[in-house]
């Protein structure tokens, strides 16, 4: 994932910054506790595509 591309992406819900999880291939919004998948190099930035992070999962 291109670092410059990551700088301009924000959470579609709160407009906050996202954290790139290279291993899981997800973009994580810490405040909303959502993980948006990256499929074939394309971030899926729809709320319906996001995975809710359970309370026990550590947000990096």
Phi and psi in degrees as a GROMACS rama.xvg file:
@    title "Ramachandran Plot"
@    xaxis  label "Phi"
@    yaxis  label "Psi"
@TYPE xy
-67.7995  129.201  UNK-2
-61.1776  -37.6472  UNK-3
-67.4049  -36.4885  UNK-4
-65.0473  -41.2494  UNK-5
-64.0005  -32.102  UNK-6
-64.4405  -30.4719  UNK-7
-93.5844  -15.4116  UNK-8
-77.5078  138.611  UNK-9
-134.52  164.386  UNK-10
-62.6476  131.27  UNK-11
-68.8377  -15.8522  UNK-12
-91.4675  -55.6387  UNK-13
-103.525  -6.5304  UNK-14
65.4051  18.711  UNK-15
-85.7587  171.271  UNK-16
-69.5085  156.956  UNK-17
-116.318  150.666  UNK-18
-109.585  130.116  UNK-19
-86.2529  121.029  UNK-20
-102.803  99.8631  UNK-21
-63.67  -39.9334  UNK-22
-65.6516  -47.9453  UNK-23
-83.5484  -10.0268  UNK-24
55.06  56.6841  UNK-25
-138.395  154.235  UNK-26
-109  124.136  UNK-27
-109.451  131.981  UNK-28
-102.099  110.638  UNK-29
-64.4806  -47.9672  UNK-30
-61.973  -39.4476  UNK-31
-88.9545  -8.90589  UNK-32
53.2324  50.8871  UNK-33
-123.477  145.327  UNK-34
-121.457  117.755  UNK-35
-94.2955  125.278  UNK-36
-73.1465  153.584  UNK-37
-112.815  115.771  UNK-38
-114.103  120.809  UNK-39
52.233  38.3609  UNK-40
82.0732  3.56503  UNK-41
-113.155  119.879  UNK-42
-68.3051  129.981  UNK-43
-93.5716  94.9218  UNK-44
-96.1973  32.7322  UNK-45
-100.254  140.447  UNK-46
-58.7692  -36.1104  UNK-47
-67.6068  -21.5168  UNK-48
-89.9914  -16.0696  UNK-49
-75.3276  151.343  UNK-50
-103.574  130.02  UNK-51
-75.4769  133.896  UNK-52
-84.0179  124.359  UNK-53
-67.3053  155.338  UNK-54
-55.6121  -32.6159  UNK-55
-79.8002  -12.4367  UNK-56
-81.8185  126.185  UNK-57
-70.5251  130.473  UNK-58
-94.9558  117.952  UNK-59
